[in-house]
Amino acid sequence: MNYKVIYGKNDLVYTVFLALPGKLYQKNELTQDYDTEYKLLHEKHTLSKYFNITPFVVIDKNSQMPVARCMLTYYPEDDVAYFGFFECIGQQEIAEQLLDTVSSQKGWKNEIVRSCGCFFLDKIQIEN
């Protein structure tokens, strides 16, 4: 595969995380709330004191352009992580690579809940 997953709290991840929606959608279809995402990434959001986040981005190794993204949100006292802000170009293998990387991080004890907006779609059982 010509893609790599980058993640964590650093400027490169933040920049490509915020850039992806603008590359996927036409301006009149773009629903991204850039300011809120920026505040979440930089722990400046009003609710940031209650949870931690880890952003993930898949980039094309050749062009260095983002092709997929998501963010894990987790609460210190909880064994469940919430999977959101998922966006990906139309290639299943990229989505699978992202999900595999996300699910292998942090040694999650129980599960990651994939969410779309505020609706939980399903849970992914994580084995240690």
N, C-alpha and C positions, 0 to 999 in steps of 0.2 A: 504494500500500500504506500502511496505517496503522501500520506498524511501523518501528522503527529498531534498528540493531545498535550496542551500546555495548561497549567492551572496554578492557582495560588494567588497570593496578594502581591502583585507587582505591576508596574506600569504597562509592560507589554501585554499582559493578560487583560488588564482593564481596557486598553486602547482597542484591541481587536474584539473584545466582548461587546463593547459599545458600538463598534463599527458594523458588525454583521447585519443587523436588521436593515440598515440603509443600503446594503449590497443585495439583499434578497427581495426587497419590495420596492415598487414604484412609490414616489413621494406621496401620491394621493391615497395609497393603501397602507402606509407606514403608521402603525399604532404605538410605536415605541414611546415610552415616557423617559426620555434621555436623562432628565434631571433626577428623577427618582432612582433610576438604575445607577447613575453616577454616585448619588448619596449612599446607596446601599453598598456599592463597591468600596467606597472610602470611609465607611462606618460613620457617616454624618446624618443618616436617616434618623428621624425621631425615635423609631423603635429599635434601632441598632443595638442598644444596650441590652436587649433581651435575647438576642440570638447571634450566632456566628454564621458566616457564609464562606463558601469556597467556590469561586467561579472557574469554569472549565471551558476551553475553546479548542476546537480542532482546526489546525491550519494546514494548508497545502504546502508541502515542503519546498516545492519549486517556486511558487509565486509569493509565498508567505502571507497569502490572503486567508481570512477566516472562512470556514465552510460549515461550521456547526458550533453550538454553544449550549451551556446550561449553567445553572447555579444550584449548589446544595445549600440549604438553610437548615441549621440544626441548633437545638437548644441544649445548653450545657447539662441539664438534668434529665435529658431524654435520650433514649437509645434509637430514636427514629430520626431520619434525615428526610427533608422534603426536597424533591427534584422539581425545579421550575425554570422558567425563562428558556425553555428548550426551543431551539430553532436549528434547522439543518437543510442543506441543499438536498435535492431529491435522490440521495444515494443511500440505500439501506446499510451498506458496509460501514459508512462513516458514522451513522447513528449507532450501530452496534459497537464500533470501536470506542465511541464516546461513552456509551452506557457501561461497557466493560471496564473502562478506566475509572469511571465514577464509582462503580460498585466495589472496586478493589481498594479504594482509598479509605484511610482513617480507621480501618478495622471495625466497621460498623457492627455492633453487637447483634442487632436484630433485623432491621429492614430500612429500606429507603422507600418513601411513598412518592410515586410520580404524580405530579399534579399539573393541571391545566387551569390557569386562573385560580379559582378557589374550589374547584371540584376535583376530588381525588378519583383518579381513573383506576388504578390498581396498585398493588404493593409488590415489591421485588424482595424475595427472601434472600438474605445474605448469609452465606455459610462462612464460618471462621476456620 
